[in-house]
Amino acid sequence: MTPNQGATLVFEGEAHRETDPATLGAGAADHRQGGWPAQVDGGALTAADSVQSAGPAPWQLYRLRMRTVFGLGLRAPYGASRWDF
């Protein structure tokens, strides 16, 4: 499926909160390179500004371990796909 077809993705798996300082630091550094001044504070990410939909800081980082992903086409030619990991 391509993005212009209109698709929904459903992810099945486990999400675990990431608390490792080195991993959080790397994530904050990636965001800073992208232009968002994130920093690590108390096991989460913080910043002086954010988009309204994100809500107030702190923002916790989660590691996702996918087991299965389903892709569903919402427009013609429709269709569905399943990926197992």
Biopython code that builds the backbone (N, CA, C, O; Angstrom):
import numpy as np
from Bio.PDB.StructureBuilder import StructureBuilder

atoms = [
    (1, "MET", "N", (0.831, -1.185, 0.000)),
    (1, "MET", "CA", (0.000, 0.000, 0.000)),
    (1, "MET", "C", (0.872, 1.244, 0.000)),
    (1, "MET", "O", (1.913, 1.282, 0.656)),
    (2, "THR", "N", (0.460, 2.225, -0.712)),
    (2, "THR", "CA", (1.182, 3.491, -0.712)),
    (2, "THR", "C", (0.374, 4.516, 0.068)),
    (2, "THR", "O", (-0.845, 4.381, 0.174)),
    (3, "PRO", "N", (1.023, 5.537, 0.616)),
    (3, "PRO", "CA", (0.319, 6.522, 1.447)),
    (3, "PRO", "C", (-0.846, 7.196, 0.749)),
    (3, "PRO", "O", (-1.825, 7.542, 1.411)),
    (4, "ASN", "N", (-0.784, 7.400, -0.569)),
    (4, "ASN", "CA", (-1.874, 8.096, -1.240)),
    (4, "ASN", "C", (-3.111, 7.231, -1.422)),
    (4, "ASN", "O", (-4.141, 7.728, -1.877)),
    (5, "GLN", "N", (-3.036, 5.956, -1.080)),
    (5, "GLN", "CA", (-4.203, 5.094, -1.187)),
    (5, "GLN", "C", (-5.152, 5.278, -0.010)),
    (5, "GLN", "O", (-6.308, 4.864, -0.095)),
    (6, "GLY", "N", (-4.716, 5.866, 1.053)),
    (6, "GLY", "CA", (-5.537, 5.951, 2.251)),
    (6, "GLY", "C", (-5.521, 4.617, 2.959)),
    (6, "GLY", "O", (-6.275, 3.712, 2.600)),
    (7, "ALA", "N", (-4.693, 4.486, 3.934)),
    (7, "ALA", "CA", (-4.523, 3.210, 4.617)),
    (7, "ALA", "C", (-4.535, 3.406, 6.122)),
    (7, "ALA", "O", (-4.232, 4.486, 6.629)),
    (8, "THR", "N", (-4.889, 2.347, 6.819)),
    (8, "THR", "CA", (-4.806, 2.309, 8.277)),
    (8, "THR", "C", (-3.831, 1.214, 8.649)),
    (8, "THR", "O", (-3.870, 0.118, 8.090)),
    (9, "LEU", "N", (-2.958, 1.511, 9.593)),
    (9, "LEU", "CA", (-2.038, 0.507, 10.117)),
    (9, "LEU", "C", (-2.410, 0.206, 11.559)),
    (9, "LEU", "O", (-2.668, 1.118, 12.345)),
    (10, "VAL", "N", (-2.438, -1.066, 11.899)),
    (10, "VAL", "CA", (-2.729, -1.511, 13.260)),
    (10, "VAL", "C", (-1.516, -2.289, 13.742)),
    (10, "VAL", "O", (-1.111, -3.265, 13.109)),
    (11, "PHE", "N", (-0.930, -1.864, 14.862)),
    (11, "PHE", "CA", (0.267, -2.489, 15.409)),
    (11, "PHE", "C", (-0.103, -3.314, 16.632)),
    (11, "PHE", "O", (-0.801, -2.829, 17.522)),
    (12, "GLU", "N", (0.360, -4.557, 16.679)),
    (12, "GLU", "CA", (0.191, -5.409, 17.852)),
    (12, "GLU", "C", (1.560, -5.734, 18.408)),
    (12, "GLU", "O", (2.476, -6.074, 17.659)),
    (13, "GLY", "N", (1.702, -5.632, 19.710)),
    (13, "GLY", "CA", (2.970, -5.941, 20.344)),
    (13, "GLY", "C", (2.996, -5.420, 21.765)),
    (13, "GLY", "O", (1.958, -5.322, 22.420)),
    (14, "GLU", "N", (4.174, -5.089, 22.235)),
    (14, "GLU", "CA", (4.361, -4.613, 23.602)),
    (14, "GLU", "C", (5.044, -3.260, 23.591)),
    (14, "GLU", "O", (5.905, -2.996, 22.752)),
    (15, "ALA", "N", (4.660, -2.411, 24.517)),
    (15, "ALA", "CA", (5.308, -1.113, 24.696)),
    (15, "ALA", "C", (5.861, -1.064, 26.115)),
    (15, "ALA", "O", (5.161, -1.366, 27.082)),
    (16, "HIS", "N", (7.122, -0.678, 26.220)),
    (16, "HIS", "CA", (7.768, -0.572, 27.522)),
    (16, "HIS", "C", (8.375, 0.818, 27.656)),
    (16, "HIS", "O", (9.014, 1.319, 26.731)),
    (17, "ARG", "N", (8.172, 1.426, 28.800)),
    (17, "ARG", "CA", (8.731, 2.750, 29.024)),
    (17, "ARG", "C", (10.252, 2.672, 29.061)),
    (17, "ARG", "O", (10.825, 1.817, 29.736)),
    (18, "GLU", "N", (10.896, 3.568, 28.331)),
    (18, "GLU", "CA", (12.352, 3.639, 28.269)),
    (18, "GLU", "C", (12.841, 4.598, 29.351)),
    (18, "GLU", "O", (12.429, 5.757, 29.386)),
    (19, "THR", "N", (13.715, 4.120, 30.233)),
    (19, "THR", "CA", (14.228, 4.953, 31.321)),
    (19, "THR", "C", (15.747, 5.033, 31.334)),
    (19, "THR", "O", (16.321, 5.730, 32.171)),
    (20, "ASP", "N", (16.408, 4.326, 30.416)),
    (20, "ASP", "CA", (17.865, 4.339, 30.367)),
    (20, "ASP", "C", (18.349, 5.746, 30.010)),
    (20, "ASP", "O", (17.981, 6.262, 28.954)),
    (21, "PRO", "N", (19.166, 6.382, 30.861)),
    (21, "PRO", "CA", (19.618, 7.754, 30.598)),
    (21, "PRO", "C", (20.326, 7.927, 29.256)),
    (21, "PRO", "O", (20.135, 8.943, 28.589)),
    (22, "ALA", "N", (21.137, 6.955, 28.852)),
    (22, "ALA", "CA", (21.847, 7.069, 27.575)),
    (22, "ALA", "C", (20.873, 7.042, 26.400)),
    (22, "ALA", "O", (21.037, 7.804, 25.447)),
    (23, "THR", "N", (19.874, 6.184, 26.456)),
    (23, "THR", "CA", (18.881, 6.100, 25.383)),
    (23, "THR", "C", (18.043, 7.367, 25.330)),
    (23, "THR", "O", (17.780, 7.896, 24.250)),
    (24, "LEU", "N", (17.619, 7.860, 26.503)),
    (24, "LEU", "CA", (16.860, 9.115, 26.541)),
    (24, "LEU", "C", (17.691, 10.271, 26.003)),
    (24, "LEU", "O", (17.180, 11.123, 25.277)),
    (25, "GLY", "N", (18.966, 10.301, 26.357)),
    (25, "GLY", "CA", (19.856, 11.357, 25.877)),
    (25, "GLY", "C", (20.002, 11.322, 24.367)),
    (25, "GLY", "O", (20.015, 12.367, 23.716)),
    (26, "ALA", "N", (20.112, 10.117, 23.805)),
    (26, "ALA", "CA", (20.216, 9.985, 22.346)),
    (26, "ALA", "C", (18.927, 10.447, 21.675)),
    (26, "ALA", "O", (18.968, 11.098, 20.631)),
    (27, "GLY", "N", (17.794, 10.115, 22.265)),
    (27, "GLY", "CA", (16.511, 10.563, 21.713)),
    (27, "GLY", "C", (16.376, 12.075, 21.753)),
    (27, "GLY", "O", (15.921, 12.687, 20.787)),
    (28, "ALA", "N", (16.770, 12.677, 22.864)),
    (28, "ALA", "CA", (16.717, 14.137, 22.978)),
    (28, "ALA", "C", (17.648, 14.786, 21.961)),
    (28, "ALA", "O", (17.300, 15.804, 21.362)),
    (29, "ALA", "N", (18.833, 14.202, 21.762)),
    (29, "ALA", "CA", (19.787, 14.741, 20.791)),
    (29, "ALA", "C", (19.215, 14.669, 19.378)),
    (29, "ALA", "O", (19.382, 15.606, 18.597)),
    (30, "ASP", "N", (18.544, 13.573, 19.043)),
    (30, "ASP", "CA", (17.908, 13.451, 17.732)),
    (30, "ASP", "C", (16.869, 14.544, 17.526)),
    (30, "ASP", "O", (16.783, 15.132, 16.448)),
    (31, "HIS", "N", (16.086, 14.811, 18.555)),
    (31, "HIS", "CA", (15.068, 15.866, 18.457)),
    (31, "HIS", "C", (15.709, 17.242, 18.304)),
    (31, "HIS", "O", (15.224, 18.079, 17.543)),
    (32, "ARG", "N", (16.786, 17.464, 19.022)),
    (32, "ARG", "CA", (17.478, 18.763, 18.893)),
    (32, "ARG", "C", (18.006, 18.964, 17.479)),
    (32, "ARG", "O", (17.937, 20.066, 16.935)),
    (33, "GLN", "N", (18.534, 17.897, 16.886)),
    (33, "GLN", "CA", (19.016, 17.992, 15.502)),
    (33, "GLN", "C", (17.876, 18.321, 14.543)),
    (33, "GLN", "O", (18.094, 18.946, 13.505)),
    (34, "GLY", "N", (16.673, 17.903, 14.888)),
    (34, "GLY", "CA", (15.501, 18.191, 14.064)),
    (34, "GLY", "C", (14.884, 19.546, 14.343)),
    (34, "GLY", "O", (13.906, 19.928, 13.700)),
    (35, "GLY", "N", (15.450, 20.285, 15.306)),
    (35, "GLY", "CA", (14.962, 21.634, 15.574)),
    (35, "GLY", "C", (14.100, 21.796, 16.813)),
    (35, "GLY", "O", (13.637, 22.901, 17.096)),
    (36, "TRP", "N", (13.872, 20.716, 17.563)),
    (36, "TRP", "CA", (13.075, 20.826, 18.794)),
    (36, "TRP", "C", (14.031, 20.719, 19.973)),
    (36, "TRP", "O", (14.719, 19.705, 20.097)),
    (37, "PRO", "N", (14.102, 21.725, 20.844)),
    (37, "PRO", "CA", (15.104, 21.756, 21.914)),
    (37, "PRO", "C", (14.777, 20.846, 23.104)),
    (37, "PRO", "O", (14.565, 21.330, 24.216)),
    (38, "ALA", "N", (14.736, 19.547, 22.871)),
    (38, "ALA", "CA", (14.409, 18.593, 23.930)),
    (38, "ALA", "C", (15.617, 18.355, 24.829)),
    (38, "ALA", "O", (16.768, 18.471, 24.409)),
    (39, "GLN", "N", (15.314, 18.021, 26.071)),
    (39, "GLN", "CA", (16.351, 17.655, 27.031)),
    (39, "GLN", "C", (15.797, 16.570, 27.951)),
    (39, "GLN", "O", (14.584, 16.367, 28.018)),
    (40, "VAL", "N", (16.669, 15.889, 28.648)),
    (40, "VAL", "CA", (16.268, 14.830, 29.576)),
    (40, "VAL", "C", (16.150, 15.429, 30.967)),
    (40, "VAL", "O", (17.031, 16.159, 31.421)),
    (41, "ASP", "N", (15.050, 15.111, 31.635)),
    (41, "ASP", "CA", (14.834, 15.585, 32.999)),
    (41, "ASP", "C", (13.985, 14.554, 33.737)),
    (41, "ASP", "O", (12.831, 14.323, 33.377)),
    (42, "GLY", "N", (14.550, 13.941, 34.758)),
    (42, "GLY", "CA", (13.789, 13.003, 35.586)),
    (42, "GLY", "C", (13.278, 11.778, 34.858)),
    (42, "GLY", "O", (12.178, 11.313, 35.157)),
    (43, "GLY", "N", (14.030, 11.238, 33.915)),
    (43, "GLY", "CA", (13.613, 10.021, 33.231)),
    (43, "GLY", "C", (12.618, 10.241, 32.112)),
    (43, "GLY", "O", (11.943, 9.300, 31.695)),
    (44, "ALA", "N", (12.512, 11.476, 31.613)),
    (44, "ALA", "CA", (11.595, 11.785, 30.519)),
    (44, "ALA", "C", (12.165, 12.947, 29.713)),
    (44, "ALA", "O", (13.192, 13.519, 30.078)),
    (45, "LEU", "N", (11.500, 13.288, 28.626)),
    (45, "LEU", "CA", (11.920, 14.417, 27.805)),
    (45, "LEU", "C", (11.137, 15.657, 28.201)),
    (45, "LEU", "O", (9.952, 15.574, 28.525)),
    (46, "THR", "N", (11.798, 16.799, 28.176)),
    (46, "THR", "CA", (11.152, 18.078, 28.433)),
    (46, "THR", "C", (11.663, 19.087, 27.406)),
    (46, "THR", "O", (12.678, 18.860, 26.746)),
    (47, "ALA", "N", (10.955, 20.186, 27.283)),
    (47, "ALA", "CA", (11.368, 21.286, 26.417)),
    (47, "ALA", "C", (10.572, 22.516, 26.817)),
    (47, "ALA", "O", (9.496, 22.414, 27.405)),
    (48, "ALA", "N", (11.115, 23.675, 26.490)),
    (48, "ALA", "CA", (10.446, 24.929, 26.827)),
    (48, "ALA", "C", (9.165, 25.120, 26.018)),
    (48, "ALA", "O", (8.240, 25.795, 26.471)),
    (49, "ASP", "N", (9.107, 24.533, 24.830)),
    (49, "ASP", "CA", (7.908, 24.683, 24.008)),
    (49, "ASP", "C", (7.554, 23.365, 23.339)),
    (49, "ASP", "O", (8.397, 22.479, 23.199)),
    (50, "SER", "N", (6.307, 23.249, 22.930)),
    (50, "SER", "CA", (5.824, 22.042, 22.280)),
    (50, "SER", "C", (4.530, 22.370, 21.557)),
    (50, "SER", "O", (3.993, 23.470, 21.689)),
    (51, "VAL", "N", (4.036, 21.412, 20.793)),
    (51, "VAL", "CA", (2.737, 21.586, 20.159)),
    (51, "VAL", "C", (1.645, 21.347, 21.193)),
    (51, "VAL", "O", (1.825, 20.558, 22.120)),
    (52, "GLN", "N", (0.539, 22.012, 21.037)),
    (52, "GLN", "CA", (-0.546, 21.930, 22.008)),
    (52, "GLN", "C", (-1.059, 20.510, 22.188)),
    (52, "GLN", "O", (-1.412, 20.119, 23.301)),
    (53, "SER", "N", (-1.106, 19.733, 21.115)),
    (53, "SER", "CA", (-1.658, 18.379, 21.191)),
    (53, "SER", "C", (-0.800, 17.435, 22.021)),
    (53, "SER", "O", (-1.281, 16.379, 22.431)),
    (54, "ALA", "N", (0.467, 17.787, 22.283)),
    (54, "ALA", "CA", (1.346, 16.922, 23.066)),
    (54, "ALA", "C", (1.067, 17.027, 24.562)),
    (54, "ALA", "O", (1.478, 16.154, 25.326)),
    (55, "GLY", "N", (0.388, 18.064, 24.985)),
    (55, "GLY", "CA", (0.147, 18.262, 26.407)),
    (55, "GLY", "C", (1.415, 18.752, 27.086)),
    (55, "GLY", "O", (2.449, 18.922, 26.440)),
    (56, "PRO", "N", (1.334, 18.974, 28.374)),
    (56, "PRO", "CA", (2.482, 19.526, 29.103)),
    (56, "PRO", "C", (3.579, 18.482, 29.335)),
    (56, "PRO", "O", (3.317, 17.281, 29.390)),
    (57, "ALA", "N", (4.808, 18.973, 29.468)),
    (57, "ALA", "CA", (5.945, 18.105, 29.795)),
    (57, "ALA", "C", (5.761, 17.562, 31.206)),
    (57, "ALA", "O", (5.034, 18.167, 31.994)),
    (58, "PRO", "N", (6.381, 16.461, 31.547)),
    (58, "PRO", "CA", (7.359, 15.683, 30.799)),
    (58, "PRO", "C", (6.680, 14.698, 29.844)),
    (58, "PRO", "O", (5.526, 14.311, 30.031)),
    (59, "TRP", "N", (7.444, 14.303, 28.804)),
    (59, "TRP", "CA", (6.982, 13.315, 27.830)),
    (59, "TRP", "C", (7.838, 12.076, 27.970)),
    (59, "TRP", "O", (9.065, 12.141, 27.883)),
    (60, "GLN", "N", (7.186, 10.948, 28.187)),
    (60, "GLN", "CA", (7.900, 9.695, 28.388)),
    (60, "GLN", "C", (8.162, 9.025, 27.045)),
    (60, "GLN", "O", (7.365, 9.142, 26.113)),
    (61, "LEU", "N", (9.272, 8.332, 26.958)),
    (61, "LEU", "CA", (9.676, 7.633, 25.747)),
    (61, "LEU", "C", (9.369, 6.150, 25.920)),
    (61, "LEU", "O", (9.664, 5.569, 26.964)),
    (62, "TYR", "N", (8.779, 5.542, 24.901)),
    (62, "TYR", "CA", (8.444, 4.125, 24.941)),
    (62, "TYR", "C", (9.135, 3.392, 23.801)),
    (62, "TYR", "O", (9.269, 3.918, 22.696)),
    (63, "ARG", "N", (9.566, 2.181, 24.083)),
    (63, "ARG", "CA", (10.143, 1.293, 23.070)),
    (63, "ARG", "C", (9.047, 0.301, 22.683)),
    (63, "ARG", "O", (8.467, -0.370, 23.538)),
    (64, "LEU", "N", (8.775, 0.221, 21.378)),
    (64, "LEU", "CA", (7.730, -0.669, 20.887)),
    (64, "LEU", "C", (8.351, -1.930, 20.298)),
    (64, "LEU", "O", (9.289, -1.859, 19.504)),
    (65, "ARG", "N", (7.821, -3.079, 20.694)),
    (65, "ARG", "CA", (8.250, -4.367, 20.138)),
    (65, "ARG", "C", (7.054, -4.954, 19.401)),
    (65, "ARG", "O", (6.126, -5.490, 20.006)),
    (66, "MET", "N", (7.101, -4.837, 18.089)),
    (66, "MET", "CA", (5.983, -5.292, 17.262)),
    (66, "MET", "C", (5.987, -6.811, 17.114)),
    (66, "MET", "O", (7.037, -7.432, 16.950)),
    (67, "ARG", "N", (4.808, -7.385, 17.174)),
    (67, "ARG", "CA", (4.632, -8.792, 16.849)),
    (67, "ARG", "C", (3.972, -8.916, 15.480)),
    (67, "ARG", "O", (4.386, -9.724, 14.648)),
    (68, "THR", "N", (2.939, -8.104, 15.260)),
    (68, "THR", "CA", (2.174, -8.158, 14.022)),
    (68, "THR", "C", (1.738, -6.752, 13.643)),
    (68, "THR", "O", (1.402, -5.943, 14.508)),
    (69, "VAL", "N", (1.745, -6.466, 12.348)),
    (69, "VAL", "CA", (1.214, -5.205, 11.834)),
    (69, "VAL", "C", (0.232, -5.545, 10.724)),
    (69, "VAL", "O", (0.529, -6.351, 9.843)),
    (70, "PHE", "N", (-0.947, -4.918, 10.774)),
    (70, "PHE", "CA", (-1.954, -5.082, 9.741)),
    (70, "PHE", "C", (-2.076, -3.774, 8.969)),
    (70, "PHE", "O", (-2.112, -2.699, 9.569)),
    (71, "GLY", "N", (-2.140, -3.859, 7.650)),
    (71, "GLY", "CA", (-2.377, -2.697, 6.809)),
    (71, "GLY", "C", (-3.693, -2.881, 6.084)),
    (71, "GLY", "O", (-3.907, -3.898, 5.424)),
    (72, "LEU", "N", (-4.589, -1.889, 6.205)),
    (72, "LEU", "CA", (-5.912, -1.985, 5.592)),
    (72, "LEU", "C", (-6.106, -0.831, 4.617)),
    (72, "LEU", "O", (-6.001, 0.333, 5.004)),
    (73, "GLY", "N", (-6.387, -1.145, 3.356)),
    (73, "GLY", "CA", (-6.661, -0.117, 2.364)),
    (73, "GLY", "C", (-8.061, 0.434, 2.557)),
    (73, "GLY", "O", (-9.019, -0.332, 2.655)),
    (74, "LEU", "N", (-8.193, 1.757, 2.614)),
    (74, "LEU", "CA", (-9.485, 2.389, 2.862)),
    (74, "LEU", "C", (-10.127, 2.939, 1.596)),
    (74, "LEU", "O", (-11.273, 3.388, 1.623)),
    (75, "ARG", "N", (-9.401, 2.905, 0.502)),
    (75, "ARG", "CA", (-9.915, 3.369, -0.783)),
    (75, "ARG", "C", (-9.597, 2.325, -1.840)),
    (75, "ARG", "O", (-8.738, 1.467, -1.638)),
    (76, "ALA", "N", (-10.280, 2.401, -2.950)),
    (76, "ALA", "CA", (-10.025, 1.459, -4.040)),
    (76, "ALA", "C", (-8.550, 1.534, -4.418)),
    (76, "ALA", "O", (-8.025, 2.638, -4.565)),
    (77, "PRO", "N", (-7.885, 0.448, -4.576)),
    (77, "PRO", "CA", (-8.386, -0.920, -4.757)),
    (77, "PRO", "C", (-8.540, -1.707, -3.450)),
    (77, "PRO", "O", (-8.639, -2.933, -3.494)),
    (78, "TYR", "N", (-8.562, -1.056, -2.320)),
    (78, "TYR", "CA", (-8.729, -1.690, -1.008)),
    (78, "TYR", "C", (-7.632, -2.719, -0.762)),
    (78, "TYR", "O", (-6.508, -2.538, -1.231)),
    (79, "GLY", "N", (-7.927, -3.774, -0.051)),
    (79, "GLY", "CA", (-6.931, -4.791, 0.228)),
    (79, "GLY", "C", (-6.455, -4.737, 1.664)),
    (79, "GLY", "O", (-6.732, -3.792, 2.404)),
    (80, "ALA", "N", (-5.737, -5.769, 2.032)),
    (80, "ALA", "CA", (-5.203, -5.871, 3.378)),
    (80, "ALA", "C", (-3.884, -6.639, 3.333)),
    (80, "ALA", "O", (-3.677, -7.491, 2.469)),
    (81, "SER", "N", (-3.006, -6.329, 4.264)),
    (81, "SER", "CA", (-1.733, -7.038, 4.390)),
    (81, "SER", "C", (-1.460, -7.291, 5.862)),
    (81, "SER", "O", (-1.949, -6.576, 6.738)),
    (82, "ARG", "N", (-0.673, -8.317, 6.110)),
    (82, "ARG", "CA", (-0.273, -8.654, 7.479)),
    (82, "ARG", "C", (1.217, -8.947, 7.460)),
    (82, "ARG", "O", (1.716, -9.652, 6.583)),
    (83, "TRP", "N", (1.930, -8.387, 8.456)),
    (83, "TRP", "CA", (3.356, -8.639, 8.604)),
    (83, "TRP", "C", (3.589, -9.173, 10.005)),
    (83, "TRP", "O", (3.158, -8.561, 10.982)),
    (84, "ASP", "N", (4.269, -10.312, 10.113)),
    (84, "ASP", "CA", (4.630, -10.898, 11.412)),
    (84, "ASP", "C", (6.119, -10.724, 11.639)),
    (84, "ASP", "O", (6.924, -10.927, 10.730)),
    (85, "PHE", "N", (6.480, -10.349, 12.853)),
    (85, "PHE", "CA", (7.883, -10.120, 13.191)),
    (85, "PHE", "C", (8.350, -11.097, 14.246)),
    (85, "PHE", "O", (9.509, -11.055, 14.657)),
]
sb = StructureBuilder()
sb.init_structure("model")
sb.init_model(0)
sb.init_chain("A")
sb.init_seg("    ")
for serial, (resi, resn, name, xyz) in enumerate(atoms, 1):
    if name == "N":
        sb.init_residue(resn, " ", resi, " ")
    sb.init_atom(name, np.array(xyz, "f"), 0.0, 1.0, " ", f" {name:<3s}", serial, name[0])
structure = sb.get_structure()
